[in-house]
């Protein structure tokens, strides 16, 4: 079996690691896989970058003006099409096709004509909205009927001038629903349910959680506390790739004002500007691609707190659990699916008093955190993809 994966990045970030893990799973099981990606660089003969940095920047520039992200990079998409045809896969597996590197018209017109089975993992909500990747924080439900006058025009993928959300919504709807052999995968039951309310509801939807490498994310002896002057303190940890409002940075600042003195908040993934603006009782750390450093911080924490109100899974919560750290999460979107009563607590979004109570009273065994994390072990999750591929090909015969 030959599988061709397409994603915005490769080998970096959550989705970039996921496509590489799936590739390795396929190789280990005697199958073949190729990955095409749009930006960054990953040195692997099975992975090809289809976009160049100059054209990527042009795609960003024109998108900012026209609100037409996903409708440029035509030459790059034609290169992708030629690469797919040359590889001749049995299945095409799409991931993030937004990210300023593809022309979705060229891609989906090809997929319709090529008529090979397509698996599409939705890592966010961009596929069925006219503009945004997430809608929950804005409280917008226009995507259920027809987008227009977008309340999040300035959010990723930001437009500073034109609002083309209505046109983009209808173009996406026409393109994405005009192929027959499409199987959608979501990384949570929450997103699964949302897809079934969108124009993609005609397609079968399967939930496959993002996997975690338990050989990497595991409890470690850590000197993080002593190195940062936190000995004797209980560390409340938050981690995000980008600390936007939807991730709950403001709630951590509110929390810092009322937590007992023996607690210290540590936030990972902040910009230098955000770090400079933090109150003294929050330790800010910039984003790191050093996984070992992150594991040491997870292992040193006494409780992991996820105040995000907009997640399609919430993989950082599982990473913390895998390091033996209990989790307190908001009851919003997909995040509560990661936690059970044996490894943490769920609090209503925005309830600071409830958050304090949960943080100061959470009392679970590290072993139960590890047992919960084991359910998301990457081989266990990504072998579900292997079965999905086989079943999809079986139904084609």
N, C-alpha and C positions, 0 to 999 in steps of 0.2 A: 504494500500500500504506500502511496506517495501523497504527502500532504504539503500544500503550499500555504504558508501563513503570511498575513499582511498586518503590519502594525506601525504606528508612528515612530516608535523607538525600539531599540534592541539591546538587551543586556543591561539596561539601566532603568531605574524607576520600577514601579510595581508591574506594569504591563510588559515592559521590556524583559523583566526576569521571567514572567509567566510564559511568554512565547519561547524563550530559551529552554525553560523546564519542559514544556510540551515537546519541543524538538528532541531533547535528550531522552524523554520517555519513549518517543517513537523510534529513535535509533536503538535504544536498549532492547526494544521488542522486535527488532529485525525489519523495521520499516524505514522509509526515507522521508526527509523533510527539508524544505527550503524556506527561508524567511526573507521577505522584502520589507524594508523600513525606510522612513523618510528623513530623519535628522539624527545628528550625533554620529558616532563611529563605533563599530564593534568588529573586531578582528576575528572573523570566522569564515571559512570558505563556503559554508552553507548559508551565509547571510549576505545580502546585497543591499546597498543603499541606492535608492532609485532617484533621489532628489539631490541637487547640489545646493550649497549654502546660500548662494546669491539668489537663486530662483525662490528658495524658501523665504528669504527676506522680502522678496518682491510680493510673494503670495500674502505674507503678513501685512505689508503696506497697503495693497489694494483691498484686502479684506477689511482693514480698519476704516477705509473710506466708504466701501460699497456694501458692507455686511454680507459678503458673498464667500465666506470661508467654505472651502470644499468645491469651489467651481473654477479654480485656477490650476496651475501645475499640470497642464494638459500633456506636455512633452514627457514629463516624468511618468505620468499614468500610462502613456503609450509604451514607454520602456517597461513598465510593470507588466503590461499585457503581453508583450513579446517574451518576457522572461517566464511568465506562466505558461505560455504556449510551448516554449522550448522545454520546460521541465515536464510538461504533460501530467499534471497531478490527477489523482483520483478524486481528491477533495480540496476545495479552496476554503481556508479558514481565515476569516476576517476578524480583526480586533478593532482598535481605534483607527477609523479611516478619516477622522478629522485630525487637525494638527498641522494644517498648512502645507500639505505635501501631495495631495491627490485632487483630481477632477472626478467627482463622483458620477458625473454624467457618462464620461468615457468608461469608467470602471463598470458601472451597472449595465450599460448597453452591451459591453463585452460579455459580462456574466450571463445575460439573457441569451445571447447568441451562442456562447460556449456550451451552455447547458450541462455543466458539471455540478454535482452537489456542493452547496455552500453552507458552511457553518459560520455563524456570526456571533461572537461573544461581545455583548454590550457591557462595557465597563463603566458607562454613565448613561445619560438620557439623551444625548445629542441626536441620536438616530431618528427620534420621533418628535423633535421640537423644531421650530423654525429658526432658532438661534442658539439657545443655551444648552449647557451640558447638565445643569441641575436646575430644578424649579421649586423645590420644597421651601427653601428659605424665603423666596419671594412670594410664596403662596399663590402661584399662578397655575391655572389649569386650562389655559387656552389650547395647549397641546392635545387635549381630548377632542377638540372640534376643529379649530383652525387658528393658528397663531397670527399675530398682527399687533402693531403698536406695543412692541416688546418692552416690558418693564425692566428687563435686564440687558438692554442694548449695550451698555458699557461694561458688562461682565464678559468673561471669556466665552466665545471668541469676539473680543470687543470691537464695536464699530463706533467711531467718533462722529460720523455724519449721518449716513442713510440708515433707515430701518427697512430691511428687506425680509423681515421674518415671515410675512404672509407668503411672499413668492417662494422663499426657500422651503417653507413648510409644504407647500403644494408640489414643488419640484421633487422634494424628498419622497413624499407620499407616492407620487407617480413612479419614480425610479425604483424605490425599494419594494414596492408591492407588485412590480411587473415581472418578477421572476418566480418560478414555481417551486424549485427544489431548494428552498431555504429553511434551515433549522437554526433557531435562535437559542443562545445560551445566556443565562444571567448568573452573576455570582451571589445572588441572594433570592430568597423567596419574595422579599419585598419588591425587588425590581421585576421579578417574574410576574407578579400581580399587576404592576404598573404597565408593563408591556401589553398585557391582555386588555388594557383600557385604551390603548393607542391604535393608530392605523396599522400597526404590525400584528394585530391580534389574529389575523388570518393564518399566521405561521405557528407551527408547534414550538413551544418554549420549554426548555429544560434548565433546572438549576444545578450548576456545578460550582461549588465554592472555590475561590482562589486558594491554592495550596501553599504550604509553608515548609521550609526545609528544617526539620527538627535536629539535623546534625549541626546546623548553624545557630538556630534560635533554641537555646537551652540554658538552664541555670549555670552561671559562672561565678567564681569567686571574684569579687570586684572591689577595687580600692577607690571607686568613684566618690564615695562620701568623704573619705579622708583627704583625697586630693582637692576637693572643693569646699573644705571647711564645713562639712555637713555631718560630722560625727555626732551621734546623739540625737540627730534630727530624723523625723519620719518624712520620707520623700514622696511627694505626690507628683506623678509624672504625666506629662502630656506630650504627644509626638504628632507632627503633621509635616507633609512635604511643603505646604504653603499655608501659613496661618491667616486665612481669610476670615471674614465675619462668620461665615457659616460653620467654621471649625470651632468657634466658641472661645476665642481669645478674650473677649470682653468678660465672659463668665469666669475665666480663670483670674482675671484682675479683681473682679468682685469677690471671688473666693479668697483671694490673698488678704483681703481686709478683715476677714472674720474667722479664719482658721486659727486654732490654738498656736501659741508661740513655738511649740516643739515640732511643728510641721513646716516644711519648706517645699514650695512648688518649683519644679524644674520643667522647662518647656524646650523641646528640641525642634528645630526647623525654622526658627525665626530669622528674619532679615536683620542686618546690622541696625537699621533704623528702628525696628521694633524692639530690639534688645536695649537700645539706648533709652527708650521711653518706658521701660518696665519699672514698677515699684521695687524697692530694695529687697522685699521678701520673695521675689521671683528670680530664679537663676535662669537666664536665657542662653541657649546654645544654638548656633547656626546649623543649617542643614548639613548632614554628613552622608557621604556614600560609603563610609567606613562601617561595614556591618558589624564587625567585632566591637567597635566602640559603642555602637547602639545597643548591642546585646549586653555589654557591661553596664550600661545605664539602666536598661530594663531590669537586669538582675539586682541592681542596687536599690531599685524603687520599692517602697512599701505598698503602694497602691497605684495602679494605672487608671487615669481618668480620661474618658473620651466624651468631650462636650460638643462634638459635632452634631449638627441637626440635618446633615445632608451627606449620606454615604450610601453607595451601592453595595458595600460589604463592611468595610472597617477592618482591614487586615492588620493594622497596628495593634488593635485589641488582642488579636490572636497571637501576635508576636510577643506581647507582654505576658500573656498566659503561658506561652511556651517557655518563658524564662522563670516560671513559678510565681509570677506576680498577679494578685487578684485585680479584677477590673470593676470600675464603676462607670456606667455608661448612661447616656440619655436614651429615653424611650422615643427614638426618632428614626425614621426610615429603616435601614437594614441593620444598624448596629446592635440592637437587642438580640438578634439571632446568634451572635457570637458568644453570648454569656448565658450560663444557666445558674440556678440558685446555689450550686456547690462551688462556683468559682468567682462569684461577684454579685453585684447588685445593679438594678435598673431604676433610674430616677426620672421623673417627668422633666422634660426639657425646660430649662430656665429656672428650675426650682433650686435656688442656692441653699436654702435651709435643708432641703432634702439631700442635696449633694454633700453638705457638711456632715450630716448624720450618717450617711452611707460611708463616707471616707473614714470617719472616726470610729465606726462600729464594725466595719467589714472584718470578718474573722473566718477565713477559709484555709484549708490545708494546701500547701504548694502542690502536693500530689494530685489534688483534684483539679487544679489549674492545668497541670501537665496532661491529665487525662482528657480534659476538654480540648486542649490544643491538638492532641493526637488525632482527633476526628478530622482535622484540616491538613493532615500530613500530605505533602505534595504528591507522592506516588499514589496514595489512596484517591485523591481528588482527580489527578490527571489521567489515571487509568479509566476513569469514567468517560473521559474524552475518547480514549481508544475504543471502548465499547460503543460509544455514540457513532464514531466513524464507521465501525464495522456494521452496525445496524443500519446506518444511512446507506452504505453501499449495498447491503443485503436487500434493502427495499427498492434499490434501483434495478435489481436484476429481474 
